[in-house]
Amino acid sequence: MQHNIPCTNVESILNSLSEAVFTIDMDRRITSVNKAAELLTGFNRWEAVGKKCRDVINTRICGSACPFTHALSAEGGVPDMRTFLRNSRGRDIPIRISTSLLYDEAGAPVGVVETVRDMAETEQLRRELAGTYSFRDMIGKSPAMQKLFDLLPRVAESTSSVVVEGETGTGKELVARALHDLSPRSHAPFVAINCGALPDALLESKLFGYKAGAFTDARKDKPGRFELAGGGTIFLDEIADISPAMQVRLLRVLQENQVEPLGSVKPVPVDVRVIVATNRPLETLVKQGRFREDLYYRIKVIHLVLPPLRRRKEDIPLLVEGIIAKYNQLQDKEIDGVTPEAIALLMVHYYPGNVRELENVIEQAFVLRDRGLITPDDLPVELRGQDTCPPVSGTLESLERSAIEEALRRAARHRRRAAHELGIDVSTLYRKMKALGIQPPAADGRVSSQ
C-alpha cells in the first residue's frame, strides 16, 4: 500500500540533512532550498526562491561546466563535481556538488535537484594528508616515492657521492637540491651544470676554471664550478654523456679533492659533495666500455633510482593538484581542478616526458582556461585522440580498467610486460583483470616470450 508523505514531513526531512539541497525549474530559477542551503549560501529561502540559480549557487564552474547543463545533457545526473562556491558575504567555500533530473508524472523533465556538500573541513584534512605525500618540491604517495622520501634525509646527512638515475623529466635535480637543502652543507652553494650540453673544452673551463691568458679571450682569472661550490654541493647532470678524456680528468679531481684550472700549474683544493645524474644506467655503459669502471665506483657510493611516471600512476591526481595550485598562484587564475573525463585521459597516457610532460599538459590547459574545471577539450590532441578512450564516469574502477587495457595494448597483450609497465606483480594484474572482467591475453606471463 502506497502512502503519500505530507509536504511538511518532506520539508522536515530535507531540513534535517547536512547537505544543501536546491530544486531548480527549467528556466534555471530556484523553487526551494533547505536550511543547510541557507547556511551555505547566506541567502534565506525568501531571498533565494525565484532567483536564477547562478545568483545563489555561485560556483566557479557555472560557465565552463554548469551542473544544470550537465544534468540535462547526461539525461539523469552528474555525481560529485568539486569546485568553490562564493556565498553572499564573498567567501569562497570548497564544495562537492551533484545533480539529478526531476520528472513529472508523465516522465518529462521539469527541473533539477542540486545537492551541495560543504567540503571546508574535508579540504583542511586533505591538505594535512597531502603533507604526508610531499617532500620538498616532490609529490608522491606511491610506494616507490614514499620509500624515496624516507631515504632522502638519511642520505642527506652523509658526505658520500650520489648517483641519481631516472628518465628525463622524473625530477633528478629536485632530488639533488633536496639532498643539499637537508645536509650540513645547506649554508653553502648548490651549483648545477649540464655536462651533456657542452663540448670538452668549454665543459673543462666551466668545471675547473681558468687563469688569465690561458686562451685568447681569457682576460682575467675565472673560478670553475667546483670552486664556486666550495663547502657545498655540485650537481653534474647527464654525467653519462661526458667524453673518455673528461672522465679521466673528473676521476682525478674526485680522487685528489683538487682542481687544476686551465693555464695554471698550481692545483686548487676543493671541498664539495658530488651528486651526479643520468638518464641511462651507468652499469650498462661500463659493461659496454663507454664509461670508466673506476669512475663509476668512485661516484656510485649511494645509488637512487627515480621511477618513471607510467610506473606510479597513482601519483597523477596528486601531481595534477600540485601543478594546478602552482599555476593558479603564478598566473593569478582560479582553476579548481579537472573533470572526471579529463583525469581519466591523464591517467592512461604513457608520459615519455614523465612529470615534466604532465606539467606542460596542465600549463597548456591554463592558457585555454581562466577558471572552473579543466576539461578534455583543454588537453593536447595526443591525449584526446588515443586509441583507448577511457570511460567518462571517472570512478576509480573505470580509471583502473583504462590503465590496464592501455598497458595491455602497448604490451601487445603480453601480461608480464603490461604488469612491468604498471609497476605491479603479474599475479596482482591477473586478479585485477578477473575482477574487472578483462579478457586474459594469450601470453600470460608465466613463460617468457621475449
Backbone torsions as a table, in degrees:
resi	resn	phi	psi	omega
1	MET	NA	129.8	-175.8
2	GLN	-92.1	135.4	179.8
3	HIS	-114.0	137.9	173.3
4	ASN	-88.1	126.5	-180.0
5	ILE	-84.3	126.3	179.1
6	PRO	-57.1	147.4	-177.3
7	CYS	-58.4	-38.1	-178.4
8	THR	-63.7	-33.5	178.0
9	ASN	-70.0	-39.8	176.8
10	VAL	-60.6	-43.1	179.8
11	GLU	-63.4	-40.3	179.1
12	SER	-63.9	-41.0	179.3
13	ILE	-63.0	-46.1	-179.7
14	LEU	-63.0	-38.6	-179.2
15	ASN	-71.9	-18.1	178.1
16	SER	-83.1	-11.4	-178.4
17	LEU	-75.9	145.4	176.4
18	SER	-80.3	-21.6	177.8
19	GLU	-82.1	146.3	174.0
20	ALA	-77.2	132.2	-178.9
21	VAL	-123.3	128.2	178.0
22	PHE	-124.3	139.5	167.6
23	THR	-111.2	139.5	-172.3
24	ILE	-133.7	133.7	-179.8
25	ASP	-84.1	-178.9	-174.8
26	MET	-70.6	-13.3	174.0
27	ASP	-90.1	8.7	179.2
28	ARG	66.2	30.1	175.5
29	ARG	-105.3	139.4	-177.8
30	ILE	-72.3	132.0	-180.0
31	THR	-108.4	-21.5	176.3
32	SER	-162.2	155.1	175.8
33	VAL	-142.4	154.6	173.4
34	ASN	-101.6	-179.3	-175.5
35	LYS	-65.0	-37.5	178.5
36	ALA	-61.8	-34.8	177.7
37	ALA	-66.9	-38.5	177.4
38	GLU	-62.7	-44.4	-178.6
39	LEU	-66.2	-39.6	-177.1
40	LEU	-67.9	-47.7	-173.7
41	THR	-87.1	-24.9	-175.7
42	GLY	87.7	0.6	176.8
43	PHE	-102.9	131.0	173.1
44	ASN	-78.7	169.8	-172.1
45	ARG	-62.1	-33.3	-179.2
46	TRP	-69.1	-30.2	176.9
47	GLU	-79.7	-33.0	-173.4
48	ALA	-81.8	-44.8	-175.4
49	VAL	-62.8	130.5	-179.4
50	GLY	97.6	-17.7	178.6
51	LYS	-80.7	155.4	170.5
52	LYS	-62.0	142.3	-174.1
53	CYS	-58.5	-35.7	-177.8
54	ARG	-65.6	-26.9	-179.0
55	ASP	-75.4	-16.1	179.9
56	VAL	-112.9	-49.5	178.4
57	ILE	-93.9	72.6	-171.6
58	ASN	-87.0	88.4	-178.1
59	THR	-104.6	164.1	179.8
60	ARG	-72.0	-14.2	-177.3
61	ILE	-103.1	10.1	-178.1
62	CYS	-57.3	-37.5	-178.9
63	GLY	-87.4	-45.7	-171.3
64	SER	-82.8	-34.7	-176.4
65	ALA	-144.4	55.7	-173.8
66	CYS	-53.5	121.3	-179.7
67	PRO	-59.4	-37.7	179.1
68	PHE	-61.1	-49.0	179.9
69	THR	-62.5	-41.2	179.4
70	HIS	-63.1	-40.1	-179.7
71	ALA	-62.0	-41.0	179.5
72	LEU	-67.7	-43.9	-177.1
73	SER	-71.1	-29.7	179.9
74	ALA	-83.0	-6.1	178.8
75	GLU	53.7	44.2	177.3
76	GLY	174.6	-68.8	-179.3
77	GLY	-179.6	166.2	178.3
78	VAL	-129.6	116.9	-176.9
79	PRO	-88.6	144.7	163.3
80	ASP	51.1	68.4	169.1
81	MET	-99.3	129.7	-177.5
82	ARG	-101.8	135.5	178.7
83	THR	-164.1	-162.9	177.3
84	PHE	-121.6	142.1	175.8
85	LEU	-112.8	132.4	176.3
86	ARG	-96.5	117.5	-176.9
87	ASN	-82.3	-177.2	-174.4
88	SER	-65.6	-17.2	179.4
89	ARG	-96.5	6.0	177.0
90	GLY	82.6	12.4	179.9
91	ARG	-90.7	133.6	177.3
92	ASP	-87.7	123.5	-176.7
93	ILE	-117.1	127.0	175.2
94	PRO	-68.1	131.3	-176.9
95	ILE	-134.9	164.5	168.5
96	ARG	-123.3	125.5	-173.7
97	ILE	-122.6	135.7	175.1
98	SER	-130.1	153.6	-176.0
99	THR	-132.1	150.0	174.7
100	SER	-143.5	147.2	178.2
101	LEU	-77.1	147.4	172.2
102	LEU	-105.9	137.5	-176.9
103	TYR	-121.4	152.5	172.9
104	ASP	-87.1	-175.8	-175.7
105	GLU	-65.3	-24.3	179.2
106	ALA	-85.7	-1.5	179.0
107	GLY	88.0	8.9	178.7
108	ALA	-89.5	140.5	179.0
109	PRO	-67.3	133.5	-179.9
110	VAL	-120.4	-2.5	-179.8
111	GLY	166.2	-165.3	-175.9
112	VAL	-137.2	143.4	169.6
113	VAL	-108.6	128.0	179.1
114	GLU	-112.6	127.9	177.6
115	THR	-111.0	125.3	-173.8
116	VAL	-124.1	128.1	177.3
117	ARG	-109.9	132.1	175.5
118	ASP	-73.4	117.9	-175.9
119	MET	-104.8	17.4	-175.5
120	ALA	-58.7	-48.5	-179.5
121	GLU	-67.6	-41.4	178.4
122	THR	-62.6	-39.1	179.7
123	GLU	-63.9	-38.8	177.5
124	GLN	-64.1	-43.3	177.3
125	LEU	-62.7	-39.0	179.4
126	ARG	-61.9	-42.0	179.4
127	ARG	-64.5	-38.7	178.2
128	GLU	-65.9	-40.8	178.7
129	LEU	-66.2	-38.4	-179.5
130	ALA	-59.4	-28.8	178.3
131	GLY	-61.2	-27.8	178.6
132	THR	-79.8	-13.2	-178.9
133	TYR	-105.1	14.4	180.0
134	SER	-133.7	154.7	179.0
135	PHE	-148.4	111.9	-173.1
136	ARG	55.5	-122.3	-179.4
137	ASP	-98.8	12.4	-179.8
138	MET	-103.7	146.5	-177.6
139	ILE	-130.5	137.9	175.8
140	GLY	173.8	134.6	174.3
141	LYS	-111.1	-1.6	178.7
142	SER	-65.0	152.4	179.6
143	PRO	-53.7	-39.5	-178.2
144	ALA	-63.8	-42.1	-178.7
145	MET	-74.7	-36.9	177.1
146	GLN	-63.3	-38.8	177.0
147	LYS	-63.7	-41.8	178.7
148	LEU	-63.0	-43.7	179.9
149	PHE	-60.8	-37.3	178.1
150	ASP	-68.3	-32.2	-174.6
151	LEU	-81.6	-34.0	-172.2
152	LEU	-56.6	-44.6	-179.9
153	PRO	-60.4	-36.0	179.5
154	ARG	-71.6	-40.1	177.9
155	VAL	-65.5	-37.3	-178.1
156	ALA	-62.0	-34.5	-178.9
157	GLU	-68.9	-21.8	-179.1
158	SER	-78.2	161.6	173.9
159	THR	-103.7	2.0	-175.2
160	SER	-69.9	152.9	176.0
161	SER	-72.0	154.2	-174.2
162	VAL	-131.8	138.0	169.6
163	VAL	-106.5	122.3	175.9
164	VAL	-106.8	114.9	-176.2
165	GLU	-109.9	135.8	178.3
166	GLY	176.7	157.7	179.0
167	GLU	-65.0	162.1	176.6
168	THR	-57.3	131.9	177.0
169	GLY	89.8	6.7	-178.9
170	THR	-88.0	-9.2	176.3
171	GLY	100.4	34.9	-177.4
172	LYS	-64.7	-39.1	178.9
173	GLU	-68.6	-32.4	175.8
174	LEU	-61.0	-40.0	177.6
175	VAL	-64.2	-44.8	-179.3
176	ALA	-61.8	-43.0	180.0
177	ARG	-66.1	-38.6	177.8
178	ALA	-63.4	-41.8	178.3
179	LEU	-61.3	-41.2	178.3
180	HIS	-66.7	-47.0	-175.9
181	ASP	-63.7	-29.0	-178.6
182	LEU	-91.5	-5.1	-172.9
183	SER	-91.5	165.7	173.7
184	PRO	-63.2	-10.8	-179.6
185	ARG	-93.4	6.9	-173.2
186	SER	-61.7	-21.6	179.9
187	HIS	-75.7	-16.8	-176.4
188	ALA	-100.5	173.8	-174.1
189	PRO	-67.7	149.9	165.9
190	PHE	-110.0	117.2	-174.8
191	VAL	-119.1	123.6	-178.8
192	ALA	-114.4	145.2	176.1
193	ILE	-147.7	138.1	177.6
194	ASN	-91.3	106.7	-175.6
195	CYS	-72.9	-25.3	-175.0
196	GLY	-78.3	-13.8	-174.5
197	ALA	-94.3	0.7	-172.0
198	LEU	-125.4	141.1	172.2
199	PRO	-69.6	163.2	-173.7
200	ASP	-53.2	-49.9	-174.0
201	ALA	-62.1	-43.3	-179.9
202	LEU	-70.6	-40.3	178.9
203	LEU	-63.2	-40.8	179.8
204	GLU	-62.2	-44.2	-179.5
205	SER	-67.9	-34.6	179.7
206	LYS	-72.6	-37.7	-179.6
207	LEU	-74.9	-44.7	-170.0
208	PHE	-108.4	-10.5	179.3
209	GLY	81.7	-179.7	178.7
210	TYR	-153.0	162.7	178.3
211	LYS	-100.9	155.8	176.7
212	ALA	-56.3	131.6	179.2
213	GLY	88.5	0.3	-178.8
214	ALA	-65.0	-30.7	174.3
215	PHE	-151.6	178.4	-167.8
216	THR	-53.6	-46.8	-175.2
217	ASP	-92.4	6.1	-178.5
218	ALA	-84.2	86.5	-176.0
219	ARG	-85.6	-20.3	177.9
220	LYS	-149.0	163.8	179.0
221	ASP	-61.9	143.5	175.8
222	LYS	-138.8	121.3	179.9
223	PRO	-71.5	149.6	178.2
224	GLY	-87.9	178.2	-177.4
225	ARG	-62.2	-35.2	179.3
226	PHE	-62.3	-42.5	178.0
227	GLU	-68.4	-41.0	-179.2
228	LEU	-63.5	-27.4	179.7
229	ALA	-88.3	10.3	-175.9
230	GLY	-47.6	125.1	-179.3
231	GLY	82.1	-8.8	-176.3
232	GLY	-117.3	-134.5	-173.4
233	THR	-130.4	136.9	171.3
234	ILE	-112.0	132.7	-178.5
235	PHE	-112.9	114.7	-178.7
236	LEU	-103.5	101.8	-178.1
237	ASP	-85.9	150.8	-179.8
238	GLU	54.5	47.7	-178.1
239	ILE	-62.6	-26.8	-177.3
240	ALA	-67.1	-15.9	-174.8
241	ASP	-92.0	-2.8	-178.4
242	ILE	-76.5	151.1	-175.2
243	SER	-72.6	162.7	176.2
244	PRO	-56.9	-36.6	-179.9
245	ALA	-66.0	-41.7	178.2
246	MET	-69.5	-30.6	176.5
247	GLN	-61.8	-39.5	178.5
248	VAL	-64.5	-45.3	-179.3
249	ARG	-64.2	-42.2	-179.6
250	LEU	-66.0	-40.3	178.3
251	LEU	-59.2	-41.9	179.9
252	ARG	-64.0	-40.6	178.9
253	VAL	-61.7	-43.6	-177.7
254	LEU	-70.1	-32.0	179.7
255	GLN	-74.5	-38.9	-171.9
256	GLU	-102.7	-7.4	-178.2
257	ASN	53.6	40.9	176.4
258	GLN	-153.8	152.0	178.5
259	VAL	-118.5	156.7	177.1
260	GLU	-122.0	101.0	-178.9
261	PRO	-58.7	152.8	177.3
262	LEU	-59.9	134.3	179.4
263	GLY	83.5	1.9	-179.4
264	SER	-107.7	149.8	174.9
265	VAL	-109.8	0.4	-177.7
266	LYS	-118.2	120.0	-179.9
267	PRO	-69.6	153.5	-179.9
268	VAL	-114.7	121.0	179.9
269	PRO	-67.3	143.9	178.7
270	VAL	-132.8	146.0	177.4
271	ASP	-126.2	95.1	-178.4
272	VAL	-138.4	154.0	168.8
273	ARG	-97.0	135.5	-176.3
274	VAL	-105.2	124.5	171.6
275	ILE	-121.5	126.6	-180.0
276	VAL	-117.7	156.2	179.0
277	ALA	-130.7	148.8	178.8
278	THR	-148.4	142.9	174.2
279	ASN	-99.5	6.6	175.0
280	ARG	-129.3	141.3	-179.3
281	PRO	-61.6	118.4	-179.0
282	LEU	-64.9	-33.7	-179.3
283	GLU	-60.6	-39.3	177.6
284	THR	-65.4	-41.1	179.2
285	LEU	-65.5	-34.0	176.4
286	VAL	-63.4	-45.5	-179.7
287	LYS	-63.9	-30.3	179.4
288	GLN	-83.9	-2.5	-179.4
289	GLY	75.9	18.7	-177.1
290	ARG	-101.6	-6.3	177.2
291	PHE	-141.7	134.1	-175.1
292	ARG	-63.3	132.3	-179.7
293	GLU	-66.3	-39.0	-178.6
294	ASP	-67.4	-36.4	176.0
295	LEU	-68.5	-40.4	179.1
296	TYR	-56.1	-48.7	-178.5
297	TYR	-74.2	-20.7	176.0
298	ARG	-71.9	-41.1	-176.6
299	ILE	-89.7	-24.4	-175.0
300	LYS	-93.3	67.4	171.7
301	VAL	-83.3	-44.3	175.7
302	ILE	-122.0	133.8	-175.0
303	HIS	-122.0	117.3	177.3
304	LEU	-114.1	134.1	-179.7
305	VAL	-117.4	125.8	178.2
306	LEU	-96.3	126.3	-179.5
307	PRO	-73.8	146.7	174.1
308	PRO	-68.7	158.7	-175.7
309	LEU	-62.5	-32.8	-178.8
310	ARG	-66.0	-15.8	178.5
311	ARG	-101.4	5.7	175.0
312	ARG	-142.5	53.0	-174.1
313	LYS	-67.4	-17.4	176.1
314	GLU	-66.0	-14.7	178.1
315	ASP	-83.8	-12.1	-172.9
316	ILE	-60.7	-47.4	178.8
317	PRO	-58.8	-39.8	177.6
318	LEU	-65.4	-43.8	179.4
319	LEU	-62.3	-43.7	179.0
320	VAL	-60.0	-43.8	179.4
321	GLU	-60.7	-43.7	179.6
322	GLY	-65.9	-40.1	180.0
323	ILE	-66.8	-40.5	178.2
324	ILE	-62.5	-43.8	178.3
325	ALA	-60.4	-39.6	-179.8
326	LYS	-63.6	-48.7	-176.3
327	TYR	-76.5	-26.9	171.8
328	ASN	-58.6	-41.2	-179.7
329	GLN	-72.9	-43.3	-177.3
330	LEU	-67.7	-37.9	-173.2
331	GLN	-108.2	5.2	178.3
332	ASP	53.3	51.8	178.6
333	LYS	-116.7	176.1	-176.6
334	GLU	-130.7	57.2	175.2
335	ILE	-80.9	126.3	-174.8
336	ASP	-88.8	-21.8	-176.6
337	GLY	156.9	-152.9	-179.5
338	VAL	-127.7	151.1	177.5
339	THR	-72.1	159.1	176.7
340	PRO	-55.2	-37.6	179.3
341	GLU	-64.1	-40.2	-179.1
342	ALA	-70.1	-42.4	-179.4
343	ILE	-66.4	-32.4	176.9
344	ALA	-62.9	-42.9	177.3
345	LEU	-64.5	-40.3	179.5
346	LEU	-65.4	-32.4	-176.8
347	MET	-73.2	-26.5	-175.5
348	VAL	-98.9	-4.5	179.6
349	HIS	-70.0	150.8	-174.3
350	TYR	-80.1	-31.1	178.5
351	TYR	58.2	66.0	172.7
352	PRO	-62.0	-25.7	178.2
353	GLY	-94.2	4.3	174.3
354	ASN	59.0	-145.0	-174.1
355	VAL	-61.2	-34.9	179.0
356	ARG	-61.4	-39.9	178.4
357	GLU	-66.9	-42.6	178.1
358	LEU	-59.3	-42.3	179.1
359	GLU	-63.5	-39.7	178.3
360	ASN	-63.5	-37.6	178.9
361	VAL	-62.8	-45.6	-179.4
362	ILE	-69.0	-37.7	178.5
363	GLU	-62.0	-38.8	177.1
364	GLN	-61.9	-40.8	179.4
365	ALA	-61.6	-33.9	178.7
366	PHE	-67.3	-27.9	176.9
367	VAL	-67.7	-34.0	-174.8
368	LEU	-89.8	-16.7	-173.7
369	ARG	-137.9	143.5	-179.9
370	ASP	-104.6	-28.0	-176.3
371	ARG	-154.6	172.8	178.4
372	GLY	83.3	-148.7	-175.8
373	LEU	-108.0	142.2	174.2
374	ILE	-74.2	128.8	-178.6
375	THR	-111.0	170.1	176.9
376	PRO	-55.3	-32.1	-179.9
377	ASP	-64.6	-19.4	179.8
378	ASP	-87.8	-6.1	-176.7
379	LEU	-92.9	157.8	179.5
380	PRO	-60.9	155.0	-178.1
381	VAL	-58.3	-37.4	-176.4
382	GLU	-65.5	-22.6	175.2
383	LEU	-84.4	-37.2	-177.5
384	ARG	-77.2	-21.8	-174.0
385	GLY	-103.4	28.1	-179.2
386	GLN	-71.7	154.4	180.0
387	ASP	-63.3	-39.7	180.0
388	THR	-96.6	109.8	-178.6
389	CYS	-93.1	116.8	-175.4
390	PRO	-70.9	154.7	176.2
391	PRO	-60.8	153.0	-175.4
392	VAL	-91.0	-1.8	-176.8
393	SER	-69.1	-28.3	175.3
394	GLY	75.9	10.8	179.0
395	THR	-73.3	160.8	178.7
396	LEU	-59.6	-37.7	-179.5
397	GLU	-63.5	-43.7	-178.9
398	SER	-68.4	-36.6	177.8
399	LEU	-65.5	-41.3	179.5
400	GLU	-65.6	-42.5	178.3
401	ARG	-59.9	-45.4	-178.9
402	SER	-62.4	-43.0	-179.3
403	ALA	-63.2	-42.2	-179.5
404	ILE	-67.9	-45.1	-179.6
405	GLU	-64.1	-37.8	178.8
406	GLU	-67.2	-40.9	179.4
407	ALA	-65.2	-41.4	178.3
408	LEU	-64.3	-38.4	178.9
409	ARG	-62.5	-46.0	-179.0
410	ARG	-68.9	-28.2	-179.6
411	ALA	-89.9	13.6	179.5
412	ALA	56.4	40.4	177.7
413	ARG	65.0	20.5	176.6
414	HIS	-93.4	116.9	-170.3
415	ARG	-66.8	-38.5	-178.4
416	ARG	-64.5	-43.7	179.3
417	ARG	-65.2	-40.2	178.8
418	ALA	-63.3	-42.3	178.7
419	ALA	-63.0	-39.4	179.3
420	HIS	-63.1	-41.8	179.9
421	GLU	-65.7	-38.3	-179.1
422	LEU	-78.5	-12.2	178.9
423	GLY	77.5	27.1	178.6
424	ILE	-127.9	167.1	179.2
425	ASP	-74.3	153.2	-179.9
426	VAL	-59.7	-41.3	-179.5
427	SER	-65.2	-36.0	176.9
428	THR	-65.2	-41.7	177.9
429	LEU	-61.0	-42.5	-179.2
430	TYR	-62.2	-43.0	179.7
431	ARG	-62.8	-42.1	-179.9
432	LYS	-65.4	-41.7	179.4
433	MET	-62.4	-40.7	-179.9
434	LYS	-65.6	-42.1	-179.4
435	ALA	-66.6	-33.2	-176.9
436	LEU	-91.8	-2.7	178.9
437	GLY	74.1	27.3	178.6
438	ILE	-87.6	128.2	-177.1
439	GLN	-63.9	124.7	-179.8
440	PRO	-62.9	140.6	177.0
441	PRO	-75.4	165.2	180.0
442	ALA	-65.6	-41.0	179.4
443	ALA	-86.1	102.8	-170.6
444	ASP	-89.1	-5.7	175.8
445	GLY	93.4	-8.6	178.8
446	ARG	-77.3	-21.9	173.4
447	VAL	-122.4	146.7	-177.9
448	SER	-83.4	132.4	175.0
449	SER	-131.0	54.3	-175.4
450	GLN	-63.7	NA	NA
